[in-house]
Amino acid sequence: MARLRILCAQSVVLAEKVFSHLGNVTIISDEDINRDSLQDQECLIVRSKTAVTKKLIEGSKIQFIGTATAGLDHIDEKYINQCADGKGANAASVAEYVISGLLYLEYHKKISLQGKTLGIIGYGNVGRCLEKYAKALGMNVIANDPPLEDKLKRQHLFPLKKIFEETDILSLHIPLVKNGKYKTTAYADYEFFKQFKKPIVFINSARGDIVNEDHLLYAMDKGWVRESIIDVWRNEPQINSELVHRATLATPHIAGYSWPGRICGTLQVYRQCCEYYFVEPRWKLEDLYSLPSKVSSSNNLYEALKSIYDIEKDSRTLKTFSRDRIVVGFNQMRQSYPKRDEFSLGAVNSKMNQDVVYD
């Protein structure tokens, strides 16, 4: 096979190393990807910051398109029939972000997790991974996912009515769907929040546009939402400064930004590209990532996991930015985000099956 001409967004980690197996790789900033940059390129590899539309692609020589992300709302699927993606690659990363936030609440806010009911809306890769971790912490889990239930007739999924009645902690893991039967734009609004029978902990690490942020702030005022953990926002990077400072934990869309998760996203697209061009893949995760070697020996689960990922630090940093600096801060944190490990891949994973002990 002749060597391909491959254009990769700068945010696609290890892109040059991985895709050079297939051809000549050009790396440019996500913001600079345009019609001119696609001239003579055959493959385009991006992440969610790049909108891949008919206007961008039409008239180019692009044969293969891939996004190293789970979400596809930046892809014009009406025009682009097939797009390789990284679905599931960062599921552990997002689930561990949620668990880190919950352990923060238990340790600092004295909200016991044992026996609490976690409602999960969206039972895909992330939802199922989160369920496993939550049950290891002694939580009850009820999940809701109407599209999946309609498709697979899953018997263990529950109606929203049960979520509203029993949930202590709610975590959203649904995609952004702008139209149709399963539309999710502004899914969590005034009518949604007021139906919960008791004050909830609210977590959104899915997509910002699935929440009406003004209605969330109102729900916080009314006491319907007692604590909140927010990673995704409407109008990124021009995010809601008031919500940033009122949320218990606020982070700049980095829940899925673990280093192995990002590498897996790149690898999934790479493997699909190999399959498209009938080439045997060369790279595996273990070729590109080493397990964390230094893990806290603390018997305190929160402190042990914090040695792998410190959610407090991310939140504290974002909250330092004033209203007029929040866009700059949001972008800076994402662009310079450090290599975060996953505790599911390290020695600390065994602690998930132990009793939670706080000093």
TAPEUR-V253724 format. One record per run of one state. SS is the DSSP state (@ for helix, = for strand, . for the rest). FROM is the first residue (numbers start at 1). TO is the last residue. Records with the same first field share a line. If there is no record, write none. Layout:
BEGIN
SS->FROM-TO ; FROM-TO
END
This chain:
BEGIN
.->1-3 ; 10-14 ; 20-22 ; 29-29 ; 33-35 ; 39-42 ; 47-51 ; 53-53 ; 58-63 ; 68-74 ; 76-83 ; 86-90 ; 110-116 ; 122-124 ; 137-139 ; 145-145 ; 153-159 ; 167-168 ; 173-187 ; 189-189 ; 194-199 ; 205-207 ; 212-212 ; 223-224 ; 231-240 ; 247-248 ; 251-257 ; 277-284 ; 289-300 ; 307-310 ; 320-322 ; 336-339 ; 341-342 ; 346-346 ; 354-359
=->4-9 ; 23-28 ; 43-46 ; 52-52 ; 64-67 ; 75-75 ; 84-85 ; 117-121 ; 140-144 ; 169-172 ; 188-188 ; 200-204 ; 211-211 ; 225-230 ; 249-250 ; 258-258 ; 340-340
@->15-19 ; 30-32 ; 36-38 ; 54-57 ; 91-109 ; 125-136 ; 146-152 ; 160-166 ; 190-193 ; 208-210 ; 213-222 ; 241-246 ; 259-276 ; 285-288 ; 301-306 ; 311-319 ; 323-335 ; 343-345 ; 347-353
END
